[in-house]
Amino acid sequence: MTSLVKKVLIIDDDESLREVLQATLEFEGFSVRLAGHGQEALELLTSLPTEEFPDCMLLDLMMPIMDGNRFLEELKKQPQQGLGKIPVVVYSGYGEYVEQPQVFSRVQKPVAVADLIAALNLAVLSSSNK
């Protein structure tokens, strides 16, 4: 049976923003996991069983250690079935991102909460249709 809870992984180096997003999304019914940069997110994702994969990811681009573009590249190389198919909503105020098949949409910082939630809900819906 498929879970009705929408699971999202937030990948952003701004701790206070992660916490605000977590509280907001949990209030909206999401189950939230957090990572402070791309490497931390990869380590988390590769440690999860398939049934615990997030339905979508919210990804900042400008981060230390591993930025968002590098994360997208590394995600494609992961052997776990389905990791590269998790839709990604790029959430950034800077820079360009490398076009990747898993990038579902992009929202520009700052973004209205309603617009962010709508983008994540559409990404989750696209994930459940695959």
C-alpha positions, -999 to 999 in steps of 0.1 A, spaced: 0 0 0 13 34 -9 17 59 19 -5 90 18 22 111 35 42 131 10 79 128 18 104 156 9 141 160 13 152 196 18 188 202 7 200 236 17 230 250 37 210 277 54 200 260 87 174 286 97 158 284 63 157 246 65 140 248 99 114 273 87 107 252 56 105 220 77 79 235 100 59 250 71 59 217 51 51 195 81 22 218 88 11 212 52 13 174 57 47 166 44 72 143 61 105 161 60 142 151 60 170 176 60 205 178 45 229 207 47 247 201 14 247 177 -15 272 152 0 251 149 31 220 143 10 237 116 -11 248 98 21 213 100 35 197 88 3 221 59 -3 214 47 33 176 45 29 157 15 17 137 22 -15 104 24 4 118 53 24 130 74 -6 115 109 -6 87 116 -31 106 147 -42 135 169 -32 139 206 -27 174 216 -38 194 248 -33 222 253 -58 248 274 -39 261 252 -10 295 243 4 311 208 1 288 197 -28 266 222 -46 233 215 -62 246 210 -97 272 185 -86 246 167 -65 224 163 -96 254 148 -115 263 125 -86 227 114 -82 226 101 -117 256 78 -109 240 61 -79 232 24 -84 201 23 -62 171 18 -84 149 48 -85 172 74 -69 177 92 -102 140 93 -108 131 113 -77 118 146 -90 138 177 -79 124 212 -74 154 235 -77 150 264 -52 177 290 -56 183 327 -59 215 323 -78 230 307 -108 221 284 -135 216 247 -131 227 219 -154 196 205 -171 189 171 -157 160 147 -163 151 147 -126 147 185 -123 110 188 -123 108 225 -118 126 256 -106 114 282 -82 133 315 -76 141 326 -40 123 343 -24 91 324 -33 56 326 -18 49 296 4 18 287 -16 38 286 -48 65 264 -32 39 240 -19 22 239 -52 55 230 -70 63 203 -44 27 188 -47 31 187 -85 65 170 -81 50 144 -57 21 138 -81 46 133 -110 65 109 -88 34 88 -80 26 86 -117 58 69 -126 
